[in-house]
């Protein structure tokens, strides 16, 4: 064996040792998903369909999913056995923060383990009684120069078109907007928002969000998109939605045919855990991609759900297989009732540092902290520069090896 080949094989062995723990984790996780989660989800789906006297056609109809959202503790207890104390706690938290989940997302839960990540994102927790945090940490109420508008940057803004979502996530940054019932912004307010964009020539990028804008009927959604697209200085339209995760039935062929008329159009979603990457969710993403719509994912770091380097790697690699680009990882915002999801910046940075070198660059999103009171996004990066001046720079590689470049 020549010297070059020997060195190459030794390096390959080093690299294998770097990844073997993750590969074992991945194999175990995927086996459990295939052998247990898929079986449980199928069982839960059958129970839900039987209870609601529904067939496959109804289950695959997003209107049916919305009409049969589980939003009361009494109904939830038909499927998940709740202790008296947990039942009472759910009732108490429900008085403070509204909750609801689709039959589809409920079918993904673990009915025995209430600490399963899917459960934690959808069902009330006693920790929500905490008064720590703010209702509007981003000061969105002070950055709305027109109805429905949030503007933090010189050349882009947000239109909030509804307070409705398929599921009310427990970590939601806009839980103050949810209210007691679903609300769609009035046509008068939406038109005022669009008129503001028409008159503000520097706006080139418009994000349509809510709530979840895909809760709107196709006709209403198209009315908004078409009017924004008709504004000459608007170059890009984005939609923020979580329905691919919580109600993938919403991504119909009709919706895709409508959206593809308004390119360049981008969609960002929010998968937070590999358990959300079901066949239905992946199919919904692929339908949108087949319509020429680039997809990005905006994960939120959530304690007990994804503050684990292997979970994040597995999620991001799974997203790429579903043709979704990991775009952002958000540091959790300090919203009232969500303190139990908070992690430290240092913990987030350790995970980001692990990803570099252990997965492809496509699977490494930007780690972002939203500065309080609407001051914008701050990128958070591990430290790789040890020293730097006009003559040299000392760097750390992804393995922690020190290298020096002399100019």
RODO-2510 file (C-alpha; in nm, 4 decimals, decimal comma):
residues 407
     n   res          X          Y          Z
     1     x     0,0000     0,0000     0,0000
     2     x     0,1451     0,3389    -0,0942
     3     x     0,1798     0,6161     0,1642
     4     x    -0,0945     0,8346     0,0171
     5     x    -0,3477     0,5519     0,0292
     6     x    -0,2485     0,4611     0,3864
     7     x    -0,2985     0,8222     0,5030
     8     x    -0,6303     0,8406     0,3186
     9     x    -0,7593     0,5217     0,4824
    10     x    -0,6513     0,6382     0,8271
    11     x    -0,8402     0,9657     0,7703
    12     x    -1,1474     0,7773     0,6495
    13     x    -1,1398     0,5723     0,9690
    14     x    -1,1218     0,8916     1,1777
    15     x    -1,4224     1,0316     0,9938
    16     x    -1,6204     0,7120     1,0464
    17     x    -1,5574     0,7300     1,4212
    18     x    -1,6858     1,0899     1,4176
    19     x    -2,0236     0,9827     1,2779
    20     x    -2,0810     0,6321     1,4138
    21     x    -2,2687     0,7459     1,7281
    22     x    -2,5089     0,9483     1,5148
    23     x    -2,5608     0,6593     1,2741
    24     x    -2,6503     0,4310     1,5652
    25     x    -2,8928     0,6937     1,6971
    26     x    -3,0485     0,7381     1,3533
    27     x    -3,0926     0,3652     1,3008
    28     x    -3,2539     0,3238     1,6429
    29     x    -3,4809     0,6275     1,5986
    30     x    -3,5981     0,5253     1,2524
    31     x    -3,6566     0,1664     1,3634
    32     x    -3,8725     0,2850     1,6526
    33     x    -4,0619     0,5146     1,4177
    34     x    -4,1251     0,2329     1,1706
    35     x    -4,2098    -0,0334     1,4275
    36     x    -4,3947     0,1699     1,6891
    37     x    -4,4909     0,5204     1,5799
    38     x    -4,6354     0,4212     1,2433
    39     x    -4,8337     0,1413     1,4041
    40     x    -4,9626     0,3681     1,6806
    41     x    -5,0477     0,6467     1,4375
    42     x    -5,2467     0,4065     1,2206
    43     x    -5,4296     0,2762     1,5297
    44     x    -5,5040     0,6283     1,6509
    45     x    -5,6249     0,7316     1,3067
    46     x    -5,8656     0,4366     1,2959
    47     x    -5,9971     0,5238     1,6437
    48     x    -6,0512     0,8874     1,5456
    49     x    -6,2223     0,7964     1,2197
    50     x    -6,4476     0,5526     1,4029
    51     x    -6,5396     0,8070     1,6698
    52     x    -6,6265     1,0727     1,4116
    53     x    -6,7869     0,8158     1,1767
    54     x    -6,5544     0,9197     0,8943
    55     x    -6,3970     0,7459     0,5978
    56     x    -6,0708     0,8080     0,4127
    57     x    -6,2291     1,0752     0,1941
    58     x    -6,3338     1,2769     0,4982
    59     x    -5,9965     1,2273     0,6709
    60     x    -5,8138     1,3571     0,3617
    61     x    -6,0395     1,6639     0,3364
    62     x    -5,8873     1,9637     0,5129
    63     x    -6,2303     2,1142     0,5714
    64     x    -6,3239     1,7975     0,7638
    65     x    -6,0006     1,8175     0,9640
    66     x    -6,0808     2,1764     1,0622
    67     x    -6,4421     2,1032     1,1528
    68     x    -6,3311     1,8194     1,3805
    69     x    -6,0453     1,9896     1,5608
    70     x    -6,0100     1,8681     1,9183
    71     x    -6,0293     2,1775     2,1379
    72     x    -6,1964     2,0673     2,4595
    73     x    -6,0582     1,8573     2,7418
    74     x    -6,3716     1,6439     2,7499
    75     x    -6,3275     1,5486     2,3843
    76     x    -5,9533     1,4929     2,4224
    77     x    -6,0203     1,2553     2,7104
    78     x    -6,2139     1,0289     2,4736
    79     x    -5,8793     0,9387     2,3173
    80     x    -5,6110     1,0087     2,5800
    81     x    -5,6680     0,8881     2,9331
    82     x    -5,6157     1,1883     3,1614
    83     x    -5,5732     1,1716     3,5372
    84     x    -5,8102     1,3886     3,7393
    85     x    -5,5294     1,6320     3,8183
    86     x    -5,4194     1,6583     3,4535
    87     x    -5,7807     1,7004     3,3380
    88     x    -5,8238     1,9857     3,5859
    89     x    -5,4925     2,1415     3,4805
    90     x    -5,5935     2,1308     3,1130
    91     x    -5,9194     2,3037     3,2014
    92     x    -5,7372     2,5770     3,3948
    93     x    -5,4797     2,6444     3,1221
    94     x    -5,7596     2,6460     2,8616
    95     x    -5,9123     2,9455     3,0376
    96     x    -5,5883     3,1372     2,9860
    97     x    -5,4613     3,0137     2,6499
    98     x    -5,6715     2,8633     2,3754
    99     x    -5,5632     2,5295     2,2342
   100     x    -5,6744     2,3052     1,9489
   101     x    -5,5295     2,0255     1,7397
   102     x    -5,6395     1,8513     1,4236
   103     x    -5,7368     1,4837     1,4254
   104     x    -5,4352     1,4256     1,2003
   105     x    -5,1861     1,5753     1,4466
   106     x    -5,3551     1,4032     1,7407
   107     x    -5,3015     1,0712     1,5633
   108     x    -4,9243     1,1304     1,5795
   109     x    -4,9201     1,1633     1,9582
   110     x    -4,8209     0,9125     2,2213
   111     x    -5,1321     0,8491     2,4298
   112     x    -4,9255     0,7073     2,7175
   113     x    -4,6267     0,9432     2,7321
   114     x    -4,7361     1,3047     2,7720
   115     x    -4,3712     1,4154     2,7427
   116     x    -4,3468     1,2898     2,3857
   117     x    -4,2397     1,5900     2,1722
   118     x    -4,5517     1,5861     1,9515
   119     x    -4,7723     1,6027     2,2621
   120     x    -4,5684     1,8853     2,4131
   121     x    -4,6106     2,1064     2,1067
   122     x    -4,9890     2,0644     2,0939
   123     x    -5,1345     2,0045     2,4397
   124     x    -5,1480     2,2403     2,7406
   125     x    -4,8870     2,2157     3,0135
   126     x    -4,8963     2,3229     3,3776
   127     x    -4,5819     2,5263     3,3015
   128     x    -4,7935     2,7654     3,0937
   129     x    -4,9204     2,9167     3,4178
   130     x    -4,5839     3,0959     3,4530
   131     x    -4,6070     3,4744     3,4249
   132     x    -4,2479     3,5058     3,3031
   133     x    -4,2034     3,6795     2,9680
   134     x    -4,4130     3,9212     2,7638
   135     x    -4,7256     3,8901     2,5536
   136     x    -4,5630     4,0859     2,2692
   137     x    -4,1835     4,0508     2,3084
   138     x    -4,1295     4,1609     1,9484
   139     x    -4,3301     4,4832     1,9997
   140     x    -4,5315     4,4045     1,6877
   141     x    -4,8065     4,6341     1,8132
   142     x    -4,5603     4,9244     1,7770
   143     x    -4,4317     4,8345     1,4292
   144     x    -4,7576     4,8399     1,2343
   145     x    -4,7761     5,1570     1,0262
   146     x    -5,0967     5,0308     0,8603
   147     x    -5,3624     4,7714     0,9507
   148     x    -5,2307     4,4100     0,9388
   149     x    -4,8744     4,5307     0,8735
   150     x    -4,5590     4,4553     1,0719
   151     x    -4,2533     4,6419     0,9438
   152     x    -3,9068     4,6048     1,0987
   153     x    -3,6783     4,6444     0,7975
   154     x    -3,6292     4,9028     0,5204
   155     x    -3,7418     4,6937     0,2215
   156     x    -3,9694     4,4168     0,3476
   157     x    -4,2720     4,3690     0,5676
   158     x    -4,5363     4,1284     0,6954
   159     x    -4,9118     4,1161     0,6324
   160     x    -5,0992     3,9337     0,9106
   161     x    -5,4211     3,8168     0,7450
   162     x    -5,5783     3,5893     1,0077
   163     x    -5,5503     3,4714     1,3674
   164     x    -5,6545     3,1174     1,2730
   165     x    -5,4276     2,8121     1,2668
   166     x    -5,4956     2,4441     1,2140
   167     x    -5,3308     2,3869     1,5537
   168     x    -5,2390     2,6373     1,8230
   169     x    -4,8789     2,5526     1,9065
   170     x    -4,7882     2,5885     2,2734
   171     x    -4,4760     2,7906     2,1904
   172     x    -4,6562     3,0392     1,9629
   173     x    -4,5055     3,3893     1,9586
   174     x    -4,8424     3,5419     1,8652
   175     x    -5,0659     3,3654     2,1148
   176     x    -5,2001     3,7087     2,2103
   177     x    -5,3763     3,7198     1,8712
   178     x    -5,5513     3,3835     1,8964
   179     x    -5,8541     3,4988     2,0959
   180     x    -6,1558     3,2835     2,1678
   181     x    -6,2459     3,2221     1,8036
   182     x    -6,0857     3,2296     1,4602
   183     x    -6,0725     3,5719     1,3012
   184     x    -5,9946     3,6772     0,9462
   185     x    -5,8861     4,0348     0,8915
   186     x    -6,1551     4,2476     0,7293
   187     x    -6,1346     4,3196     0,3598
   188     x    -6,1123     4,6883     0,4489
   189     x    -5,8001     4,6322     0,6617
   190     x    -5,6391     4,4025     0,4075
   191     x    -5,6937     4,6591     0,1328
   192     x    -5,5424     4,9317     0,3529
   193     x    -5,2387     4,7099     0,4064
   194     x    -5,2017     4,6481     0,0327
   195     x    -5,2452     5,0183    -0,0382
   196     x    -4,9651     5,0933     0,2095
   197     x    -4,7393     4,8589     0,0111
   198     x    -4,8426     5,0275    -0,3159
   199     x    -4,7448     5,3660    -0,1757
   200     x    -4,4176     5,2474    -0,0199
   201     x    -4,1875     5,2038    -0,3164
   202     x    -3,8947     5,0554    -0,1261
   203     x    -4,0879     4,7400    -0,0299
   204     x    -3,9641     4,4541    -0,2492
   205     x    -4,0469     4,1504    -0,0308
   206     x    -4,3856     4,0767     0,1297
   207     x    -4,4463     3,7940     0,3776
   208     x    -4,8095     3,6855     0,4130
   209     x    -4,8646     3,5241     0,7509
   210     x    -5,0991     3,5233     1,0507
   211     x    -5,1999     3,2958     1,2222
   212     x    -5,1769     3,0762     0,9186
   213     x    -5,2781     3,2279     0,5830
   214     x    -5,3515     2,8824     0,4381
   215     x    -5,6553     2,8730     0,6651
   216     x    -5,8146     3,1107     0,4168
   217     x    -6,0222     2,9689     0,1299
   218     x    -5,8316     2,9525    -0,1980
   219     x    -6,0342     3,2386    -0,3476
   220     x    -5,9662     3,4761    -0,0603
   221     x    -5,5983     3,3843    -0,0470
   222     x    -5,5636     3,4358    -0,4223
   223     x    -5,7332     3,7743    -0,3955
   224     x    -5,4631     3,8883    -0,1535
   225     x    -5,1707     3,7322    -0,3425
   226     x    -5,2838     3,8617    -0,6818
   227     x    -5,3154     4,2192    -0,5567
   228     x    -4,9701     4,2084    -0,3981
   229     x    -4,8211     4,0518    -0,7136
   230     x    -4,9737     4,3339    -0,9226
   231     x    -4,7600     4,5907    -0,7373
   232     x    -4,4660     4,6595    -0,9655
   233     x    -4,1998     4,7135    -0,6997
   234     x    -4,2835     4,3919    -0,5090
   235     x    -4,0321     4,1356    -0,6338
   236     x    -4,0907     3,8456    -0,3935
   237     x    -4,3949     3,7071    -0,2121
   238     x    -4,3524     3,4687     0,0785
   239     x    -4,6090     3,2682     0,2735
   240     x    -4,5515     3,1502     0,6298
   241     x    -4,7495     2,8360     0,7133
   242     x    -4,7351     2,5271     0,9344
   243     x    -5,0157     2,3304     0,7657
   244     x    -4,7762     2,0850     0,6013
   245     x    -4,6942     1,9816     0,9591
   246     x    -5,0306     2,0051     1,1336
   247     x    -5,2800     1,9494     0,8512
   248     x    -5,1071     1,8390     0,5288
   249     x    -5,4472     1,7700     0,3709
   250     x    -5,4658     2,1457     0,3076
   251     x    -5,2039     2,1209     0,0314
   252     x    -5,4450     2,0280    -0,2448
   253     x    -5,3765     2,0133    -0,6168
   254     x    -5,6109     2,3107    -0,6574
   255     x    -5,4124     2,5178    -0,4087
   256     x    -5,0850     2,4311    -0,5828
   257     x    -5,2249     2,5221    -0,9235
   258     x    -5,3359     2,8580    -0,7880
   259     x    -5,0083     2,9407    -0,6121
   260     x    -4,7878     2,8563    -0,9091
   261     x    -4,9444     3,1439    -1,1034
   262     x    -4,7719     3,3993    -0,8804
   263     x    -4,4011     3,3214    -0,8974
   264     x    -4,1552     3,4138    -0,7606
   265     x    -4,3328     3,2813    -0,4526
   266     x    -4,1651     3,1131    -0,1561
   267     x    -4,3099     2,9200     0,1371
   268     x    -4,1549     2,8846     0,4810
   269     x    -4,2843     2,6273     0,7248
   270     x    -4,1926     2,5004     1,0714
   271     x    -4,1020     2,1380     1,1358
   272     x    -3,9555     2,1086     1,4855
   273     x    -3,9070     1,7334     1,5271
   274     x    -3,8400     1,4349     1,2969
   275     x    -4,1638     1,2757     1,4214
   276     x    -4,3504     1,5423     1,2235
   277     x    -4,1954     1,4264     0,8958
   278     x    -4,4694     1,1766     0,8172
   279     x    -4,5510     1,0377     0,4730
   280     x    -4,8448     1,2799     0,4512
   281     x    -4,6318     1,5796     0,5463
   282     x    -4,3561     1,4867     0,3020
   283     x    -4,6107     1,4367     0,0236
   284     x    -4,7579     1,7804     0,0916
   285     x    -4,4128     1,9380     0,0673
   286     x    -4,3394     1,7541    -0,2563
   287     x    -4,6669     1,8740    -0,4120
   288     x    -4,5621     2,2322    -0,3458
   289     x    -4,2093     2,1709    -0,4762
   290     x    -4,3506     2,0134    -0,7908
   291     x    -4,5346     2,3435    -0,8426
   292     x    -4,2010     2,5242    -0,8505
   293     x    -4,2315     2,6717    -0,5006
   294     x    -3,9059     2,6765    -0,3006
   295     x    -3,9622     2,5626     0,0576
   296     x    -3,7696     2,6683     0,3674
   297     x    -3,7941     2,5483     0,7248
   298     x    -3,7817     2,7722     1,0310
   299     x    -3,7308     2,5449     1,3303
   300     x    -3,7588     2,6853     1,6806
   301     x    -3,5274     2,5526     1,9509
   302     x    -3,7591     2,4032     2,2139
   303     x    -3,6408     2,2416     2,5357
   304     x    -3,7458     1,8783     2,5599
   305     x    -3,8309     1,8648     2,1897
   306     x    -3,5255     1,9405     1,9780
   307     x    -3,2448     2,0704     2,2002
   308     x    -3,0423     1,7666     2,0965
   309     x    -2,7734     1,7671     1,8277
   310     x    -2,8755     1,4323     1,6787
   311     x    -3,2446     1,5256     1,6657
   312     x    -3,1609     1,8489     1,4822
   313     x    -2,9321     1,6687     1,2380
   314     x    -3,1893     1,3981     1,1711
   315     x    -3,4635     1,6568     1,1213
   316     x    -3,2599     1,8704     0,8822
   317     x    -3,1406     1,5751     0,6754
   318     x    -3,5005     1,4496     0,6590
   319     x    -3,6178     1,7922     0,5468
   320     x    -3,3722     1,7917     0,2573
   321     x    -3,5111     1,4525     0,1473
   322     x    -3,8555     1,6176     0,1516
   323     x    -3,7130     1,9022    -0,0627
   324     x    -3,7327     2,1560     0,2198
   325     x    -3,4226     2,3695     0,2830
   326     x    -3,3384     2,4191     0,6518
   327     x    -3,3413     2,7998     0,6530
   328     x    -3,3500     2,9319     1,0104
   329     x    -3,3297     2,7942     1,3609
   330     x    -3,4883     3,0497     1,5911
   331     x    -3,3868     3,0963     1,9506
   332     x    -3,7110     3,0759     2,1531
   333     x    -3,8755     3,4089     2,2259
   334     x    -3,9664     3,5029     2,5822
   335     x    -4,3435     3,4843     2,5444
   336     x    -4,5643     3,4512     2,8516
   337     x    -4,6466     3,0870     2,9185
   338     x    -4,3558     2,9451     2,7166
   339     x    -4,0622     2,9685     2,9601
   340     x    -4,0460     2,5883     2,9914
   341     x    -3,9353     2,5723     2,6261
   342     x    -3,6415     2,8121     2,6689
   343     x    -3,2812     2,7043     2,6179
   344     x    -2,9626     2,9070     2,6585
   345     x    -2,7776     3,0611     2,3657
   346     x    -2,4704     2,8563     2,4621
   347     x    -2,6712     2,5344     2,4297
   348     x    -2,7902     2,6391     2,0858
   349     x    -2,4381     2,7297     1,9770
   350     x    -2,3055     2,3902     2,0847
   351     x    -2,5605     2,2215     1,8591
   352     x    -2,4784     2,4528     1,5688
   353     x    -2,1056     2,3886     1,6153
   354     x    -2,1680     2,0126     1,6077
   355     x    -2,3623     2,0357     1,2813
   356     x    -2,0710     2,1956     1,0963
   357     x    -1,8696     1,9105     0,9516
   358     x    -2,1127     1,6384     1,0622
   359     x    -2,3692     1,7130     0,7925
   360     x    -2,3762     1,8939     0,4588
   361     x    -2,3918     2,2715     0,4413
   362     x    -2,7414     2,2430     0,2924
   363     x    -2,8571     2,0926     0,6231
   364     x    -2,7144     2,3748     0,8363
   365     x    -2,9547     2,6682     0,8804
   366     x    -2,8764     3,0066     1,0317
   367     x    -2,9200     3,0287     1,4076
   368     x    -3,1192     3,3465     1,4729
   369     x    -3,2168     3,5419     1,7818
   370     x    -3,4868     3,8013     1,7343
   371     x    -3,3770     4,1105     1,9220
   372     x    -3,6414     4,2261     2,1714
   373     x    -3,8905     4,4971     2,0796
   374     x    -3,8754     4,4524     1,7043
   375     x    -3,5095     4,5407     1,6523
   376     x    -3,4579     4,2611     1,4003
   377     x    -3,2782     3,9299     1,3598
   378     x    -2,9327     3,8720     1,5058
   379     x    -2,7346     3,5767     1,3610
   380     x    -2,5618     3,3651     1,6264
   381     x    -2,2419     3,1855     1,5273
   382     x    -1,9945     2,9596     1,7049
   383     x    -1,6482     3,1113     1,7417
   384     x    -1,4044     2,9961     1,4752
   385     x    -1,1565     3,2886     1,4691
   386     x    -0,8937     3,2700     1,7439
   387     x    -0,6773     3,5648     1,6346
   388     x    -0,6857     3,8021     1,3409
   389     x    -0,4833     4,1013     1,2215
   390     x    -0,3501     4,2382     0,8940
   391     x    -0,0762     3,9744     0,8741
   392     x    -0,2457     3,6500     0,9744
   393     x    -0,5561     3,4756     1,1028
   394     x    -0,5777     3,1772     1,3393
   395     x    -0,8840     2,9610     1,2936
   396     x    -1,0474     2,6566     1,4490
   397     x    -1,1717     2,3853     1,2122
   398     x    -1,4962     2,1941     1,2682
   399     x    -1,2907     1,9330     1,4582
   400     x    -1,1372     2,1959     1,6841
   401     x    -0,7969     2,1871     1,5154
   402     x    -0,6089     2,5152     1,5084
   403     x    -0,4846     2,6380     1,1718
   404     x    -0,3068     2,9577     1,0716
   405     x    -0,3181     3,1490     0,7446
   406     x    -0,0461     3,4067     0,6823
   407     x    -0,1179     3,6838     0,4322
***
